[in-house]
């Protein structure tokens, strides 16, 4: 029962992190190919208990460039 509650809590933290950062899971899949996130010894800062949510919070530098590019494309109608 406790493992089930822990899993639910981790899923909630992950969804909340995605919502706060304003990204989707598809954006995280695109970022997966970046060298920082593929390095085997890469560690994220500890913001919350869930490792996946910590990775979402650690993507601050990469997502700003991506969101600016996609916003520009949307405005231009590309």
SEMI-154043 format. One record per residue (C-alpha): chain; x, y, z. Coordinates in steps of 0.05 Angstrom, whole numbers, plus 5000, padded with zeros to 4 digits. Layout:
N
- A, X, Y, Z $
...
// end
This chain:
78
- A, 5000, 5000, 5000 $
- A, 5056, 5048, 5016 $
- A, 5091, 5036, 4950 $
- A, 5026, 5052, 4914 $
- A, 5020, 5118, 4952 $
- A, 5093, 5135, 4937 $
- A, 5082, 5122, 4863 $
- A, 5021, 5167, 4863 $
- A, 5059, 5221, 4899 $
- A, 5116, 5218, 4849 $
- A, 5068, 5223, 4791 $
- A, 5034, 5284, 4822 $
- A, 5102, 5317, 4833 $
- A, 5121, 5304, 4760 $
- A, 5056, 5332, 4733 $
- A, 5062, 5392, 4778 $
- A, 5134, 5405, 4755 $
- A, 5112, 5400, 4682 $
- A, 5055, 5449, 4695 $
- A, 5099, 5499, 4733 $
- A, 5152, 5498, 4678 $
- A, 5100, 5502, 4623 $
- A, 5126, 5443, 4583 $
- A, 5100, 5376, 4561 $
- A, 5129, 5307, 4563 $
- A, 5143, 5313, 4487 $
- A, 5191, 5370, 4501 $
- A, 5228, 5327, 4551 $
- A, 5236, 5273, 4499 $
- A, 5267, 5324, 4452 $
- A, 5315, 5346, 4506 $
- A, 5336, 5274, 4519 $
- A, 5387, 5278, 4463 $
- A, 5424, 5336, 4495 $
- A, 5493, 5318, 4522 $
- A, 5478, 5343, 4592 $
- A, 5420, 5294, 4601 $
- A, 5453, 5234, 4568 $
- A, 5516, 5235, 4610 $
- A, 5517, 5176, 4657 $
- A, 5543, 5216, 4717 $
- A, 5496, 5275, 4708 $
- A, 5458, 5293, 4771 $
- A, 5403, 5343, 4780 $
- A, 5394, 5390, 4838 $
- A, 5347, 5364, 4891 $
- A, 5282, 5405, 4889 $
- A, 5231, 5351, 4904 $
- A, 5232, 5277, 4922 $
- A, 5217, 5251, 4851 $
- A, 5278, 5243, 4805 $
- A, 5237, 5256, 4742 $
- A, 5210, 5321, 4771 $
- A, 5280, 5343, 4791 $
- A, 5302, 5334, 4718 $
- A, 5243, 5377, 4696 $
- A, 5264, 5432, 4743 $
- A, 5336, 5426, 4719 $
- A, 5318, 5440, 4646 $
- A, 5314, 5516, 4656 $
- A, 5370, 5535, 4608 $
- A, 5350, 5491, 4551 $
- A, 5276, 5505, 4548 $
- A, 5283, 5580, 4543 $
- A, 5317, 5574, 4476 $
- A, 5268, 5522, 4451 $
- A, 5206, 5561, 4473 $
- A, 5231, 5625, 4441 $
- A, 5243, 5590, 4375 $
- A, 5174, 5556, 4376 $
- A, 5139, 5621, 4396 $
- A, 5173, 5658, 4339 $
- A, 5151, 5604, 4290 $
- A, 5080, 5607, 4315 $
- A, 5079, 5683, 4307 $
- A, 5107, 5678, 4237 $
- A, 5058, 5624, 4218 $
- A, 5111, 5573, 4199 $
// end
